[in-house]
Amino acid sequence: MINIKLLLLNLFLIAISTSGDNTGSALRRRLYDGEPSSENQYNDPITTTSENKGRPKMHTFFTPVSSNPDTSLLDAWKRAWSDAGWEPVVLSLEDARRHPDYRRFIEAFEAAEYRLKDYDRMCFLRWLAMAMSGGGWMSDYDTFPIFSQPEIDGHNLPNDGKFTCYSRHVPNIVSGSEEEWHRMSQLLFFSYKLHPDIFWSDMLALLEVHDYIDGYVYQKDSISLEKVYISELQGEGIQRPLALGKKCDLLKGMRAIHFSHADCHIVGFCDKDRSKAESWIDAWKEKCNIRNA
């Protein structure tokens, strides 16, 4: 039997010491044939305002994989991070394609026995986009700022720039230097290659990298939406989701909150419209007397 821990450790050492090699739908044509797209329109208009210049950047990755992308959630994400003192930046597939290992990822996806859906492939490719964009901060566009501390470690990354995941192995908000993003993209690629016959997401790969080689800093200062309402869910249900006065202590010190598909389905009030996260943030600021988080 393969010693997974030893194998990953060897691959980890390789990733530190070497760089990568140069190797029907519109999305598929862009993925595999290199068809260029138009300029990334999703950065307008918020990220071009003079007010955001000089602020630390919070990146997200957005490439539509359906005919009805959730642009309302993306717009809410941009407004929320801008209001919190960041410059929101939207990366796309075009950024990932600039990475020298892009073709290697595509070939691995195509060669695998288990064929990942486009959404799950995008989740891997976003790591390449971040590596080619100078590293720094990235969040999912369903993750909204609470105490995000842009003035403290927006530019000066936590943990001396070591790659850090703030939701354990869930990469909804992460940070790291450019070199660390390159290293982590290599490790996730190696993890994916070890599991060609089963579903294997970037989140599962990240968990494996943590469990077997302790490959990054593992923190718990981003909170899930379900955890905010756990007492109500175990009792009579959520009657007033925006009555957040009693949640203030729970949310202290949390960098961000994650309005995931799964959690919004569980709590109910944002199941059909996750852009309601924006009104949730407004209610939290009011009920918890937050002026500038």
Backbone hydrogen bonds, N-H to C=O, Kabsch-Sander energy under -0.5 kcal/mol:
donor,donor_aa,acceptor,acceptor_aa,energy
4,I,2,I,-1.3
7,L,3,N,-2.5
8,L,4,I,-3.0
9,L,5,K,-2.1
10,N,6,L,-2.3
11,L,7,L,-2.3
12,F,8,L,-2.7
13,L,9,L,-2.1
14,I,10,N,-1.9
15,A,11,L,-2.6
16,I,12,F,-1.5
17,S,13,L,-1.6
18,T,14,I,-1.8
29,R,25,S,-2.2
30,R,26,A,-2.0
31,L,27,L,-2.5
32,Y,28,R,-2.8
33,D,29,R,-2.0
35,E,29,R,-1.4
41,Q,39,E,-1.0
43,N,40,N,-1.1
44,D,41,Q,-1.5
47,T,43,N,-1.2
48,T,45,P,-1.2
49,T,46,I,-1.4
52,N,49,T,-1.2
53,K,50,S,-0.9
55,R,52,N,-1.9
58,M,87,E,-2.0
59,H,57,K,-0.6
59,H,137,W,-1.8
60,T,89,V,-2.0
62,F,91,L,-2.9
71,T,69,P,-2.0
74,L,70,D,-1.6
75,D,71,T,-2.7
76,A,72,S,-2.0
77,W,73,L,-2.5
78,K,74,L,-2.3
79,R,75,D,-2.3
80,A,76,A,-2.5
81,W,77,W,-2.4
82,S,78,K,-2.1
83,D,79,R,-2.6
84,A,80,A,-1.3
85,G,82,S,-1.6
86,W,81,W,-2.4
87,E,56,P,-2.9
89,V,58,M,-2.5
91,L,60,T,-3.5
91,L,89,V,-0.6
95,D,92,S,-1.1
96,A,92,S,-1.3
97,R,93,L,-2.3
98,R,94,E,-0.6
98,R,95,D,-0.8
99,H,96,A,-1.9
102,Y,99,H,-1.9
105,F,101,D,-1.9
106,I,102,Y,-2.2
107,E,103,R,-2.6
108,A,104,R,-1.8
109,F,105,F,-2.4
110,E,106,I,-2.2
111,A,107,E,-1.9
112,A,108,A,-1.4
114,Y,196,P,-2.9
115,R,113,E,-0.6
116,L,114,Y,-0.8
121,R,117,K,-1.9
122,M,118,D,-2.5
123,C,119,Y,-1.5
124,F,120,D,-1.0
124,F,121,R,-0.6
125,L,121,R,-2.4
126,R,122,M,-1.9
127,W,124,F,-1.3
128,L,124,F,-0.6
129,A,125,L,-1.9
130,M,126,R,-2.3
131,A,127,W,-2.0
132,M,128,L,-2.1
133,S,130,M,-1.0
134,G,131,A,-0.8
135,G,130,M,-2.2
136,G,176,G,-3.3
137,W,57,K,-0.7
138,M,174,V,-2.4
139,S,59,H,-2.8
140,D,172,N,-2.5
143,T,140,D,-1.7
144,F,257,I,-2.7
146,I,255,R,-3.1
147,F,254,M,-2.9
148,S,146,I,-1.0
148,S,293,A,-0.8
149,Q,293,A,-1.0
152,I,149,Q,-0.8
153,D,149,Q,-2.0
154,G,150,P,-1.3
157,L,155,H,-1.1
160,D,157,L,-0.6
161,G,158,P,-1.4
162,K,159,N,-2.1
164,T,175,S,-3.0
165,C,217,V,-2.5
166,Y,164,T,-0.5
166,Y,173,I,-2.1
168,R,165,C,-0.6
168,R,219,Q,-2.9
170,V,167,S,-2.2
172,N,170,V,-1.5
173,I,170,V,-0.6
174,V,138,M,-2.7
175,S,164,T,-2.1
176,G,136,G,-1.1
177,S,161,G,-2.4
181,W,177,S,-2.2
182,H,178,E,-2.0
183,R,179,E,-2.4
184,M,180,E,-2.8
185,S,181,W,-2.2
186,Q,182,H,-1.6
187,L,183,R,-2.1
188,L,184,M,-2.6
189,F,185,S,-1.7
190,F,186,Q,-2.5
191,S,187,L,-2.3
192,Y,188,L,-2.5
193,K,189,F,-2.3
194,L,190,F,-1.0
194,L,191,S,-0.7
195,H,192,Y,-1.8
198,I,195,H,-0.9
205,A,201,S,-2.2
206,L,202,D,-2.3
207,L,203,M,-2.1
208,E,204,L,-2.2
209,V,205,A,-2.4
210,H,206,L,-1.9
211,D,207,L,-3.0
212,Y,208,E,-2.5
213,I,209,V,-1.3
214,D,210,H,-1.5
215,G,209,V,-1.5
217,V,163,F,-3.0
219,Q,165,C,-2.8
219,Q,217,V,-0.6
222,S,166,Y,-1.2
223,I,256,A,-2.5
225,L,258,H,-1.6
228,V,224,S,-1.2
229,Y,225,L,-1.1
229,Y,226,E,-0.6
230,I,227,K,-1.1
233,L,229,Y,-2.6
234,Q,230,I,-1.6
235,G,232,E,-1.0
237,G,232,E,-2.5
239,Q,237,G,-0.8
243,A,240,R,-1.8
244,L,242,L,-1.6
247,K,244,L,-2.0
248,C,245,G,-0.7
251,L,247,K,-1.8
252,K,248,C,-0.8
252,K,249,D,-0.7
254,M,251,L,-1.9
255,R,221,D,-3.4
256,A,221,D,-0.7
257,I,144,F,-2.4
258,H,223,I,-2.3
259,F,142,D,-3.1
259,F,257,I,-0.6
260,S,258,H,-1.1
264,C,260,S,-2.5
265,H,261,H,-1.9
266,I,262,A,-1.8
267,V,263,D,-2.9
268,G,264,C,-1.8
269,F,267,V,-0.8
270,C,264,C,-0.5
271,D,268,G,-1.6
276,K,273,D,-1.5
277,A,274,R,-1.8
278,E,275,S,-1.9
280,W,276,K,-1.9
281,I,277,A,-2.4
282,D,278,E,-1.9
283,A,279,S,-2.2
284,W,280,W,-2.5
285,K,281,I,-2.3
286,E,282,D,-1.9
287,K,283,A,-3.0
288,C,284,W,-2.4
289,N,286,E,-0.8
290,I,285,K,-2.8
291,R,289,N,-0.6
